[in-house]
């Protein structure tokens, strides 16, 4: 297994050229020398490549995965490479939260967060940190919402970058969601009616990739402007309650809790398949589903059938967790898209380490000079001189 993981790491790192060049530079500049970076991020081969780049820059790293997405072989590999990595795919939520606490127990100077788990607990503890980064829409919503009055340090939100929106959220999430649907279910999308909940960048990508591969796609969106965009893109648009009654498959991509809740579950047709690509596992109200379930039948790796009190069945992927990072040998987003995303992470963390005193407190977008420099590099990397 160790040899196989090393081979996966070699394939992945050799296709992350942006991050590779940054790592080589970091070996000389050492922007993180004397600093500890606390990490809460999906632990898989692409994130491992990022953590090794930060280590090359002098960082001491203490990392844990996100709930249900850690790849055990990658956690073991990182530990052999001198990175304190914790967590496993089988961790309970309580165990995962204990790992988050353990990361903060190490007194990190900088946080690399995915869903604001670390920032929330750092605030609760009164921890002193220089700043950090946040990867997701879900984390951004917390940072500008309930946590906003309490964040006393800068947090660069990678998800605010137009590069992440285009490269990772739209194209990579669209592709990985399509691929994961096919891999996990072994079904073909052609002829099936997909309802995509949310028309942000991830929802856009999922809707377009599913339609391009033969699915009949509708979009549930309550934001008027996004709904108009979806309609102009040729999708039927309405709310969840209206569209779910005709759906074969419903996929959530909103960053909002309970968008498929008890009311919507009362309306679902017999045999519907539910899945979520949002960061948190609360977009589908799984407790409400369990409350209506008389029998739960495992169907394989991460599929389960719920027999409801009235005899209808609802199939659920990965218990409502992010299903493009679930199942046997999950791939997640494409290597090249994460090369861009993690290059932004590396440069943004470098900015926090070297210029945190010049950054405003709270959530803020990736600095424009970082966006533009990486856009030029990535475009050239694709064979387009600019």
KOLZAGU-742416 format. One record per residue (C-alpha): residue in three letters; x, y, z. Coordinates in Angstrom, 1 decimal, padded with zeros to 4 digits. Layout:
- resn | c1 | c2 | c3
- ALA | X | Y | Z;
...
REM end
This chain:
- resn | c1 | c2 | c3
- UNK | 000.0 | 000.0 | 000.0;
- UNK | 002.8 | 002.4 | 000.8;
- UNK | 004.4 | 001.8 | -002.6;
- UNK | 001.1 | 002.3 | -004.3;
- UNK | 000.5 | 005.6 | -002.5;
- UNK | 003.9 | 006.8 | -003.4;
- UNK | 003.1 | 006.0 | -007.1;
- UNK | -000.2 | 007.9 | -006.8;
- UNK | 001.7 | 010.8 | -005.3;
- UNK | 004.3 | 010.8 | -008.1;
- UNK | 001.5 | 010.8 | -010.8;
- UNK | -000.3 | 013.6 | -009.0;
- UNK | 002.7 | 015.9 | -008.2;
- UNK | 004.1 | 015.5 | -011.7;
- UNK | 000.8 | 016.9 | -013.1;
- UNK | 000.7 | 019.9 | -010.7;
- UNK | 003.3 | 022.0 | -012.4;
- UNK | 002.2 | 025.4 | -010.9;
- UNK | 002.5 | 024.1 | -007.4;
- UNK | 005.7 | 022.3 | -008.2;
- UNK | 007.3 | 025.5 | -009.3;
- UNK | 006.1 | 027.3 | -006.2;
- UNK | 007.5 | 024.5 | -004.0;
- UNK | 010.9 | 024.8 | -005.7;
- UNK | 010.9 | 028.5 | -005.0;
- UNK | 009.8 | 028.0 | -001.4;
- UNK | 012.8 | 025.8 | -000.8;
- UNK | 014.9 | 028.9 | -001.3;
- UNK | 012.7 | 031.6 | 000.1;
- UNK | 011.4 | 029.7 | 003.1;
- UNK | 008.4 | 032.0 | 003.8;
- UNK | 007.1 | 029.8 | 006.6;
- UNK | 010.4 | 029.2 | 008.5;
- UNK | 009.6 | 029.2 | 012.2;
- UNK | 005.8 | 029.0 | 011.6;
- UNK | 003.4 | 026.3 | 012.3;
- UNK | 000.4 | 025.8 | 010.0;
- UNK | -002.7 | 024.2 | 011.3;
- UNK | -004.7 | 022.4 | 008.6;
- UNK | -008.3 | 021.1 | 008.3;
- UNK | -008.7 | 019.9 | 004.7;
- UNK | -009.7 | 016.8 | 002.8;
- UNK | -006.6 | 014.6 | 003.1;
- UNK | -006.0 | 012.9 | -000.3;
- UNK | -003.1 | 012.9 | -002.8;
- UNK | -003.6 | 016.5 | -004.2;
- UNK | -003.8 | 018.1 | -000.8;
- UNK | -000.8 | 016.0 | 000.3;
- UNK | 001.1 | 017.7 | -002.6;
- UNK | 000.1 | 021.1 | -001.2;
- UNK | 001.2 | 020.2 | 002.3;
- UNK | 004.6 | 019.0 | 001.1;
- UNK | 005.0 | 022.3 | -000.8;
- UNK | 004.3 | 024.2 | 002.4;
- UNK | 006.8 | 022.0 | 004.3;
- UNK | 009.4 | 022.8 | 001.6;
- UNK | 008.8 | 026.5 | 002.6;
- UNK | 009.8 | 025.8 | 006.2;
- UNK | 006.4 | 025.2 | 007.7;
- UNK | 005.8 | 022.8 | 010.6;
- UNK | 002.4 | 021.3 | 009.8;
- UNK | -000.2 | 019.7 | 011.9;
- UNK | -003.2 | 018.5 | 009.8;
- UNK | -006.4 | 016.7 | 010.0;
- UNK | -008.9 | 015.7 | 007.3;
- UNK | -012.5 | 016.7 | 007.0;
- UNK | -015.3 | 014.4 | 008.3;
- UNK | -015.6 | 011.3 | 006.2;
- UNK | -013.1 | 012.2 | 003.4;
- UNK | -009.7 | 011.3 | 004.8;
- UNK | -007.8 | 008.7 | 002.8;
- UNK | -006.0 | 006.5 | 005.3;
- UNK | -003.1 | 005.6 | 003.1;
- UNK | -002.4 | 009.4 | 002.4;
- UNK | -002.5 | 010.1 | 006.2;
- UNK | 000.1 | 007.4 | 006.7;
- UNK | 002.2 | 008.7 | 003.8;
- UNK | 002.2 | 012.3 | 005.1;
- UNK | 003.4 | 011.1 | 008.5;
- UNK | 006.3 | 009.3 | 006.9;
- UNK | 007.2 | 012.6 | 005.2;
- UNK | 007.4 | 014.5 | 008.4;
- UNK | 003.9 | 016.0 | 008.5;
- UNK | 001.8 | 015.4 | 011.6;
- UNK | -001.4 | 014.2 | 009.9;
- UNK | -004.4 | 012.8 | 011.8;
- UNK | -007.7 | 011.3 | 011.0;
- UNK | -009.2 | 008.4 | 009.1;
- UNK | -012.1 | 007.7 | 006.8;
- UNK | -013.9 | 005.7 | 009.5;
- UNK | -013.7 | 008.5 | 012.1;
- UNK | -017.0 | 009.4 | 013.8;
- UNK | -018.0 | 013.1 | 013.9;
- UNK | -016.9 | 013.2 | 017.5;
- UNK | -013.5 | 011.7 | 016.7;
- UNK | -013.1 | 014.2 | 013.8;
- UNK | -013.9 | 017.1 | 016.1;
- UNK | -011.3 | 015.8 | 018.5;
- UNK | -008.7 | 015.9 | 015.7;
- UNK | -009.7 | 019.6 | 015.1;
- UNK | -009.1 | 020.3 | 018.7;
- UNK | -005.7 | 018.5 | 018.5;
- UNK | -004.6 | 020.7 | 015.6;
- UNK | -005.4 | 023.8 | 017.7;
- UNK | -003.7 | 022.3 | 020.8;
- UNK | -000.4 | 022.5 | 018.7;
- UNK | -000.7 | 026.3 | 018.8;
- UNK | -000.5 | 027.1 | 015.1;
- UNK | 000.5 | 030.5 | 013.8;
- UNK | -001.5 | 030.2 | 010.6;
- UNK | -004.7 | 028.3 | 009.7;
- UNK | -005.5 | 026.5 | 006.5;
- UNK | -009.3 | 025.9 | 006.8;
- UNK | -012.0 | 024.1 | 004.9;
- UNK | -015.4 | 024.9 | 006.3;
- UNK | -014.3 | 027.2 | 009.1;
- UNK | -013.9 | 024.4 | 011.6;
- UNK | -010.5 | 025.7 | 012.8;
- UNK | -011.5 | 029.4 | 012.8;
- UNK | -014.6 | 028.7 | 014.8;
- UNK | -012.8 | 026.8 | 017.5;
- UNK | -009.8 | 029.2 | 017.5;
- UNK | -012.3 | 032.0 | 018.2;
- UNK | -014.0 | 030.0 | 021.0;
- UNK | -010.6 | 029.3 | 022.5;
- UNK | -009.3 | 032.9 | 022.2;
- UNK | -006.3 | 031.5 | 020.2;
- UNK | -003.8 | 034.0 | 018.8;
- UNK | -003.1 | 033.4 | 015.1;
- UNK | -001.5 | 035.6 | 012.4;
- UNK | -004.2 | 034.7 | 009.9;
- UNK | -005.3 | 032.0 | 007.5;
- UNK | -007.1 | 030.9 | 004.4;
- UNK | -010.5 | 029.3 | 003.8;
- UNK | -011.3 | 027.1 | 000.9;
- UNK | -015.1 | 026.8 | 000.6;
- UNK | -018.3 | 028.6 | 000.1;
- UNK | -019.7 | 027.0 | 003.3;
- UNK | -016.8 | 028.4 | 005.3;
- UNK | -017.1 | 031.8 | 003.7;
- UNK | -020.8 | 031.9 | 004.7;
- UNK | -019.8 | 031.4 | 008.3;
- UNK | -017.0 | 033.9 | 008.1;
- UNK | -019.2 | 036.7 | 006.8;
- UNK | -022.2 | 035.6 | 008.9;
- UNK | -022.2 | 034.5 | 012.5;
- UNK | -018.4 | 034.5 | 012.9;
- UNK | -017.8 | 038.0 | 011.3;
- UNK | -017.9 | 040.0 | 014.5;
- UNK | -015.3 | 037.7 | 016.2;
- UNK | -012.7 | 037.2 | 013.5;
- UNK | -009.7 | 039.4 | 014.6;
- UNK | -007.2 | 038.2 | 012.0;
- UNK | -007.2 | 038.1 | 008.2;
- UNK | -008.7 | 035.1 | 006.4;
- UNK | -008.1 | 035.0 | 002.6;
- UNK | -011.1 | 033.1 | 001.1;
- UNK | -009.9 | 031.1 | -001.9;
- UNK | -013.4 | 030.5 | -003.0;
- UNK | -013.7 | 034.3 | -003.6;
- UNK | -011.3 | 034.0 | -006.5;
- UNK | -012.6 | 034.0 | -010.0;
- UNK | -010.0 | 031.5 | -010.8;
- UNK | -011.4 | 029.0 | -008.3;
- UNK | -014.9 | 029.7 | -009.5;
- UNK | -014.0 | 029.0 | -013.1;
- UNK | -011.4 | 026.3 | -012.9;
- UNK | -012.3 | 024.3 | -009.8;
- UNK | -016.0 | 025.0 | -008.9;
- UNK | -017.5 | 025.1 | -012.4;
- UNK | -015.4 | 022.7 | -014.5;
- UNK | -013.8 | 020.4 | -011.9;
- UNK | -016.8 | 020.0 | -009.6;
- UNK | -019.0 | 019.5 | -012.7;
- UNK | -016.7 | 016.8 | -014.1;
- UNK | -016.0 | 015.1 | -010.7;
- UNK | -019.7 | 015.0 | -009.9;
- UNK | -020.6 | 013.4 | -013.2;
- UNK | -017.7 | 010.9 | -012.9;
- UNK | -018.6 | 010.1 | -009.3;
- UNK | -022.3 | 009.5 | -010.1;
- UNK | -021.3 | 007.1 | -012.8;
- UNK | -018.6 | 005.4 | -010.7;
- UNK | -020.7 | 005.0 | -007.5;
- UNK | -024.0 | 004.0 | -009.1;
- UNK | -022.8 | 002.4 | -012.3;
- UNK | -025.8 | 004.1 | -014.0;
- UNK | -025.9 | 006.1 | -017.2;
- UNK | -027.2 | 009.7 | -016.9;
- UNK | -028.9 | 009.7 | -020.3;
- UNK | -032.6 | 009.9 | -020.1;
- UNK | -032.7 | 010.6 | -016.3;
- UNK | -034.2 | 013.7 | -014.8;
- UNK | -031.6 | 015.5 | -012.6;
- UNK | -032.6 | 018.3 | -010.3;
- UNK | -029.6 | 020.5 | -009.4;
- UNK | -030.2 | 022.5 | -006.2;
- UNK | -028.3 | 025.8 | -006.5;
- UNK | -026.9 | 027.6 | -009.5;
- UNK | -023.7 | 029.0 | -008.0;
- UNK | -020.4 | 028.1 | -009.7;
- UNK | -020.6 | 024.5 | -008.5;
- UNK | -024.3 | 024.1 | -009.5;
- UNK | -023.6 | 025.6 | -012.9;
- UNK | -020.8 | 023.1 | -013.6;
- UNK | -022.9 | 020.1 | -012.5;
- UNK | -025.9 | 021.2 | -014.5;
- UNK | -023.9 | 021.8 | -017.7;
- UNK | -021.8 | 018.6 | -017.4;
- UNK | -024.9 | 016.4 | -016.7;
- UNK | -026.8 | 018.0 | -019.6;
- UNK | -023.7 | 017.6 | -021.9;
- UNK | -023.8 | 013.9 | -021.1;
- UNK | -027.4 | 013.3 | -021.9;
- UNK | -029.3 | 014.0 | -018.7;
- UNK | -032.5 | 016.1 | -018.6;
- UNK | -031.7 | 018.8 | -016.1;
- UNK | -033.7 | 021.3 | -014.0;
- UNK | -032.4 | 023.9 | -011.6;
- UNK | -033.8 | 024.8 | -008.2;
- UNK | -032.7 | 028.3 | -007.3;
- UNK | -034.3 | 031.0 | -005.1;
- UNK | -031.9 | 033.8 | -006.0;
- UNK | -033.6 | 035.9 | -008.7;
- UNK | -030.4 | 036.7 | -010.6;
- UNK | -029.0 | 033.2 | -010.6;
- UNK | -032.4 | 031.8 | -011.5;
- UNK | -032.5 | 034.2 | -014.5;
- UNK | -029.0 | 033.0 | -015.6;
- UNK | -030.1 | 029.4 | -015.3;
- UNK | -033.2 | 030.1 | -017.4;
- UNK | -031.1 | 032.0 | -020.0;
- UNK | -028.8 | 028.9 | -020.1;
- UNK | -031.8 | 026.9 | -021.1;
- UNK | -032.7 | 025.1 | -017.9;
- UNK | -036.2 | 024.9 | -016.4;
- UNK | -036.0 | 026.8 | -013.1;
- UNK | -038.2 | 026.7 | -010.0;
- UNK | -038.1 | 025.9 | -006.3;
- UNK | -037.1 | 022.5 | -004.8;
- UNK | -040.7 | 021.6 | -003.9;
- UNK | -041.9 | 022.1 | -007.4;
- UNK | -039.1 | 020.3 | -009.2;
- UNK | -038.4 | 017.4 | -006.9;
- UNK | -041.7 | 015.6 | -007.6;
- UNK | -040.5 | 014.8 | -011.1;
- UNK | -036.8 | 014.1 | -010.4;
- UNK | -035.0 | 010.8 | -010.7;
- UNK | -031.8 | 012.3 | -009.1;
- UNK | -031.4 | 015.3 | -006.9;
- UNK | -028.0 | 016.8 | -006.2;
- UNK | -027.5 | 019.7 | -003.7;
- UNK | -024.7 | 022.3 | -004.2;
- UNK | -025.6 | 025.3 | -002.1;
- UNK | -023.6 | 025.5 | 001.1;
- UNK | -027.0 | 026.0 | 002.9;
- UNK | -028.4 | 023.6 | 005.5;
- UNK | -031.7 | 021.7 | 004.9;
- UNK | -032.4 | 022.7 | 001.3;
- UNK | -034.0 | 019.2 | 001.0;
- UNK | -035.8 | 019.0 | 004.3;
- UNK | -038.8 | 017.2 | 005.8;
- UNK | -041.3 | 019.0 | 003.6;
- UNK | -039.4 | 018.2 | 000.4;
- UNK | -039.0 | 014.6 | 001.5;
- UNK | -042.8 | 014.3 | 001.7;
- UNK | -042.9 | 015.1 | -002.0;
- UNK | -040.2 | 013.0 | -003.4;
- UNK | -041.2 | 010.3 | -006.0;
- UNK | -040.6 | 006.6 | -005.2;
- UNK | -037.1 | 005.6 | -006.1;
- UNK | -035.4 | 009.0 | -006.1;
- UNK | -031.6 | 009.1 | -005.6;
- UNK | -030.3 | 011.9 | -003.4;
- UNK | -026.7 | 013.2 | -003.3;
- UNK | -024.8 | 016.2 | -002.0;
- UNK | -021.7 | 018.0 | -003.3;
- UNK | -021.7 | 020.8 | -000.7;
- UNK | -019.0 | 020.9 | 001.9;
- UNK | -021.2 | 020.1 | 004.9;
- UNK | -023.4 | 017.0 | 005.2;
- UNK | -026.5 | 019.0 | 006.2;
- UNK | -027.8 | 020.2 | 002.8;
- UNK | -030.0 | 017.1 | 002.8;
- UNK | -031.7 | 016.7 | 006.1;
- UNK | -030.6 | 013.2 | 006.8;
- UNK | -032.1 | 013.1 | 010.4;
- UNK | -035.5 | 014.0 | 008.8;
- UNK | -035.0 | 011.2 | 006.3;
- UNK | -034.2 | 008.7 | 009.1;
- UNK | -037.4 | 009.9 | 011.0;
- UNK | -039.5 | 008.8 | 008.0;
- UNK | -037.5 | 005.5 | 007.4;
- UNK | -038.8 | 002.1 | 008.5;
- UNK | -035.8 | 000.2 | 007.1;
- UNK | -032.4 | 001.1 | 005.8;
- UNK | -030.9 | -001.3 | 003.3;
- UNK | -027.2 | -001.0 | 002.4;
- UNK | -026.7 | -001.3 | -001.3;
- UNK | -022.9 | -001.3 | -001.6;
- UNK | -020.0 | 000.9 | -000.8;
- UNK | -021.7 | 004.2 | 000.0;
- UNK | -025.3 | 003.6 | -001.3;
- UNK | -028.2 | 003.0 | 001.0;
- UNK | -031.9 | 002.5 | 000.4;
- UNK | -034.4 | 004.1 | 002.8;
- UNK | -037.8 | 002.5 | 002.9;
- UNK | -040.3 | 005.2 | 004.1;
- UNK | -043.4 | 004.7 | 006.2;
- UNK | -045.6 | 004.9 | 003.2;
- UNK | -043.6 | 002.4 | 001.2;
- UNK | -041.7 | 004.8 | -001.1;
- UNK | -037.9 | 004.3 | -001.3;
- UNK | -035.2 | 006.9 | -001.3;
- UNK | -031.7 | 006.0 | -002.2;
- UNK | -028.9 | 008.2 | -000.6;
- UNK | -025.3 | 008.4 | -001.4;
- UNK | -022.6 | 008.7 | 001.3;
- UNK | -025.2 | 009.6 | 004.0;
- UNK | -025.4 | 013.1 | 002.6;
- UNK | -021.7 | 013.8 | 002.7;
- UNK | -019.7 | 015.3 | -000.3;
- UNK | -020.1 | 012.4 | -002.7;
- UNK | -017.4 | 013.3 | -005.2;
- UNK | -015.0 | 012.5 | -002.3;
- UNK | -016.8 | 009.4 | -001.1;
- UNK | -016.8 | 005.8 | -002.0;
- UNK | -014.0 | 003.4 | -002.9;
- UNK | -010.9 | 005.2 | -004.2;
- UNK | -012.5 | 008.6 | -004.6;
- UNK | -010.8 | 011.0 | -007.0;
- UNK | -012.4 | 014.3 | -006.2;
- UNK | -011.6 | 017.2 | -008.5;
- UNK | -009.2 | 016.9 | -011.3;
- UNK | -005.5 | 017.2 | -010.7;
- UNK | -005.0 | 020.3 | -012.9;
- UNK | -007.9 | 022.2 | -011.3;
- UNK | -006.5 | 021.6 | -007.8;
- UNK | -003.0 | 022.6 | -009.1;
- UNK | -004.6 | 026.0 | -009.7;
- UNK | -006.6 | 026.0 | -006.4;
- UNK | -003.6 | 024.9 | -004.3;
- UNK | -001.3 | 027.3 | -006.0;
- UNK | -003.7 | 030.0 | -004.8;
- UNK | -003.6 | 028.5 | -001.3;
- UNK | 000.2 | 028.5 | -001.3;
- UNK | 000.5 | 032.1 | -002.5;
- UNK | -002.2 | 033.3 | -000.1;
- UNK | -000.6 | 031.6 | 002.9;
- UNK | 002.7 | 033.1 | 001.8;
- UNK | 001.0 | 036.5 | 001.9;
- UNK | -000.4 | 035.9 | 005.3;
- UNK | 003.0 | 034.7 | 006.6;
- UNK | 004.9 | 037.7 | 005.2;
- UNK | 002.4 | 040.6 | 005.2;
- UNK | -000.3 | 039.7 | 007.7;
- UNK | 000.0 | 043.1 | 009.4;
- UNK | -000.9 | 044.8 | 006.2;
- UNK | -004.1 | 042.8 | 005.6;
- UNK | -007.5 | 043.8 | 007.0;
- UNK | -009.1 | 041.6 | 009.6;
- UNK | -011.8 | 039.1 | 008.6;
- UNK | -012.8 | 037.4 | 005.4;
- UNK | -011.3 | 038.9 | 002.2;
- UNK | -010.7 | 037.8 | -001.4;
- UNK | -007.5 | 036.5 | -002.9;
- UNK | -005.3 | 039.5 | -003.7;
- UNK | -005.7 | 040.6 | -007.3;
- UNK | -002.0 | 040.3 | -008.1;
- UNK | -002.0 | 036.7 | -007.0;
- UNK | -005.1 | 036.0 | -009.2;
- UNK | -003.6 | 037.6 | -012.3;
- UNK | -000.1 | 036.1 | -012.0;
- UNK | -001.5 | 032.5 | -011.6;
- UNK | -004.0 | 033.1 | -014.4;
- UNK | -001.2 | 034.0 | -016.8;
- UNK | 000.8 | 030.9 | -015.7;
- UNK | -002.1 | 028.5 | -016.0;
- UNK | -003.1 | 029.8 | -019.4;
- UNK | 000.5 | 029.4 | -020.7;
- UNK | 000.6 | 025.9 | -019.1;
- UNK | -002.4 | 025.0 | -021.2;
- UNK | -000.4 | 025.9 | -024.3;
- UNK | -001.7 | 029.4 | -024.9;
- UNK | 001.0 | 032.2 | -025.0;
- UNK | -000.3 | 035.4 | -023.2;
REM end
